[in-house]
Amino acid sequence: MLSDELIAKIGDCIDAMPPKPASRRELDVLVSRIEGKIRAAQERGATYAEIATQISESGYPIKANALRIAVQRRRRQRSDVKDPGRRSAARRSPPRARDSGVAAAQPADSKRT
């Protein structure tokens, strides 16, 4: 079953595999530079899949989900820069344990007497 011809065919298929993005940083650089164009394409109705296909055909292999995640990561970074005082959900303090229900029923700004 395993012939020289089959081994050569498998080797050729492996050689023909497209390269993957080198790193997350490389993808972040790409997205930061063309973010406006990506947003404009989306406003015209393009999907992440269509944009990823166009980028791949231009010579940089990328999947739609990787593009979506990179764009969302970039938007989060930009919103953190715009409002440094805002705390993200991940950095919020954990919820406090509830009392027996007495304190929970009172508004937060009311004073106990």
KAMOCOR-V183607 format. One record per residue. RES is the residue in one letter. SS is DSSP state (helix for helix, strand for strand, loop for the rest). PHI is phi as a letter, one per 40 degrees, with the letter a starting at -180 (none if undefined). PSI is psi in radians with two decimals (none if undefined). Layout:
RES_SS_PHI_PSI / RES_SS_PHI_PSI
This chain:
M_loop_none_-0.72 / L_loop_c_1.71 / S_loop_b_2.92 / D_helix_c_-0.61 / E_helix_c_-0.76 / L_helix_c_-0.73 / I_helix_c_-0.73 / A_helix_c_-0.69 / K_helix_c_-0.76 / I_helix_c_-0.76 / G_helix_c_-0.74 / D_helix_c_-0.69 / C_helix_c_-0.70 / I_helix_c_-0.71 / D_helix_c_-0.54 / A_loop_c_-0.09 / M_loop_c_2.35 / P_loop_c_2.63 / P_loop_c_2.66 / K_loop_c_2.76 / P_loop_d_2.43 / A_loop_c_-0.68 / S_loop_a_2.92 / R_helix_c_-0.66 / R_helix_c_-0.73 / E_helix_c_-0.77 / L_helix_c_-0.70 / D_helix_c_-0.66 / V_helix_c_-0.80 / L_helix_d_-0.87 / V_helix_c_-0.70 / S_helix_c_-0.55 / R_helix_c_-0.49 / I_helix_b_0.30 / E_helix_d_-0.73 / G_helix_c_-0.69 / K_helix_c_-0.64 / I_helix_c_-0.81 / R_helix_c_-0.74 / A_helix_c_-0.70 / A_helix_c_-0.69 / Q_helix_c_-0.67 / E_helix_c_-0.47 / R_loop_c_0.00 / G_loop_h_0.04 / A_loop_c_2.53 / T_loop_c_2.90 / Y_helix_d_-0.66 / A_helix_c_-0.76 / E_helix_c_-0.70 / I_helix_c_-0.72 / A_helix_c_-0.69 / T_helix_c_-0.77 / Q_helix_c_-0.75 / I_helix_c_-0.75 / S_helix_c_-0.73 / E_helix_c_-0.42 / S_loop_c_-0.16 / G_loop_h_-0.04 / Y_loop_b_1.84 / P_loop_c_2.23 / I_loop_a_2.54 / K_loop_c_2.73 / A_helix_d_-0.76 / N_helix_c_-0.68 / A_helix_c_-0.69 / L_helix_c_-0.80 / R_helix_d_-0.80 / I_helix_c_-0.74 / A_helix_c_-0.71 / V_helix_c_-0.76 / Q_helix_c_-0.70 / R_helix_c_-0.73 / R_helix_c_-0.74 / R_helix_c_-0.68 / R_helix_c_-0.75 / Q_helix_c_-0.74 / R_helix_c_-0.68 / S_helix_c_-0.56 / D_helix_c_-0.63 / V_helix_c_-0.69 / K_helix_c_-0.65 / D_loop_b_1.36 / P_loop_c_-0.34 / G_loop_c_-0.30 / R_loop_c_2.35 / R_loop_b_2.34 / S_loop_c_2.87 / A_helix_c_-0.58 / A_helix_c_-0.46 / R_helix_c_-0.06 / R_loop_c_2.67 / S_loop_c_2.63 / P_loop_c_2.68 / P_loop_c_2.50 / R_loop_c_2.66 / A_loop_c_2.47 / R_loop_c_2.52 / D_loop_c_-2.94 / S_loop_c_0.04 / G_loop_h_-0.31 / V_helix_c_-0.90 / A_helix_c_-0.54 / A_helix_c_-0.48 / A_helix_c_-0.35 / Q_loop_c_2.51 / P_loop_c_2.65 / A_loop_c_-0.52 / D_loop_c_-0.02 / S_loop_c_2.64 / K_loop_c_2.50 / R_loop_c_2.51 / T_loop_b_none
